[in-house]
Amino acid sequence: MPRYLLSRTRRGFTLIELLVVIAIIAVLIGLLLPAVQKVREAANRMHCANNLKQLGLAMHNYHDSQRTFAPAGVNEGGSYLNSGFPIVHGWAPFILPYIEQQPLDNLYRWDFPQYAPENQPVVATPLKGFQCPSTPEQDRYLRFGVFAVFGTKGACGDYTITLGVDPLLGHLGWVDRVGDYRGALTNTPTPAQGLSPTRTGTRLTDIRDGTSTTILLTEDAGRPRLWQAGKAGPDQVLAGGPWTHYRGPIILQGSTFDGAAKPGPCALNCTNDGEVYAFHTGGANAVFADGHVQFLKVGMDIRILARLITRAGGEVVSDNDF
């Protein structure tokens, strides 16, 4: 073969060279992947905070219209179809007109309980504004309990209203004394009112501890599946998951740090069994009664969280506390 033709021959990669290139690419991917995941989680956390911001604004718009915040839950009295189950509603249906969900508000039947077949067009509709994008399972449904009795389901959300602090924590000395351990849940309730026969909630003027240091809504993500310290447990075991549910509010008890038992000193992200829980690294989002959103950090003293949940306990909380 002529020499000038040999000079044009191109040498291919050897197997060793290919393996080296592949190894370099794998190392680069390994270095970049955590950074990509970190950026994605930061975006999800911001999206989640915006969801809570919009819900907080809706609560304020409801307050402007009705002169109170939406109640945590309402028991209209009576029994649905003589079944023994009461006609009840949660806080979220009250604010549907204020989150651009007027069509769902038009469909919602206040003369039937939220779990009834008549309310399935609303209750079984997943709403992205109630879902945190960091939560592993999106568009979840609760199907057990009273929903199973009537063959219905509830589309779940990740945000809930704070309702109070279990006085047992005060009895144990873990939080400031709130209420009587032998009696009612608390004598210094949150901006929400408990399940009652009326639709009257709490007014801004009732929040005597300051609206900037009183939590209105926060995360309790992942229900109806049980989550404990980041580990998934059984599904269809926790009530309160549906965004319409009256059983969703948080009454702070805390838990052990593995989330296996309540009460306990862990304030957040240890269990989603009626406690503050999120899938964000390092904490959970909350919207306060003045409308601002703040990130509550893991490791927060449960005494501080209790002060932020109660609305008229007379405690002093500084920005450096949380």
Secondary structure, DSSP 8 states (H G I E B T S, - for coil): --HHHHTT------HHHHHHHHHHHHHHHHHHHHHHHHHHHHHHHHHHHHHHHHHHHHHHHHHHHHSS---SEEE--S-GGGSS---EEESGGGGGGGGT-HHHHHH--TTS-TTSGGGHHHHT---GGG--TTSSS-S-EE-STHHHHTT--EEB-SEEEEEEE-HHHHHTTSS---S-TTS-S-SS--SS--SBSS-----GGG-TT-GGGSEEEEEBTTTTS-EETTEE--SS--S--BTT-TT--EEE--B-TTSSSSS-SB-BSSB-SSSBB-SBTTEEEEEETTS-EEEEETT--HHHHHHHH-SSS-----GGG-
